[in-house]
Amino acid sequence: MMMANRYMLNVYYPLPDFEGTDDQLFLISSEGTEQFNTTKQKEEHAHTFVNCYWASPGTDSKTGQSGINISVVQSLNFGGSIPNMLRDKIGPMQATQAIEGVQGYFAALK
């Protein structure tokens, strides 16, 4: 089973801080990157329509333990079909890695 390479060009859009809070919001998108597509190879162009993370400090009401509340909105096109076997294996792994990366990013801000 063959699957073509994929590439994705993303731009980070800084968003203003929430005044008086420790909340963080950031947005990533591929919108407006089409002019940078210079590849001549047979690769699929994946596209991020929107990838938005909102993180805020939180406390568990039962245990009192502090942590981070994270809300995520994503809309992506991976550019072509991906075999079910691969999708079912990689999808959950990438979702977990994304959340761990966001947690590390916001933890480093403190």
C-alpha positions, 0 to 999 in steps of 0.5 A: 500500500503506497501513500504519497508524502504530504507537506503543510505550510502553516503560519502562526498568528499572534493574538492579543493577551487577555487583559487581567488573566493568564489565558493564552490563545493562539491560531495557526492556519495555512490560509495565504501560504499558497504562493510559497508552494514551490515544490515540483515533486509529486506530493500531496498538499495538506492544508490547515484551515484553522488550528486554534488553542485556548489555554487557561489555568484551572483547578479541579473542583474535587481534588484542588489540583491545579492544571490547564484547561485546553480547548482546541478547534481544528479543521484540516485537509490532509490532501488525499485519502489516507488508508484506514489502518494508518489513519486509525493508528496515527490519528490518536497518537498525533492528537496526544502529541499535540496536547502534550506539546501545548501543555509543555508550551504553556508550562514554559510560559510560567 
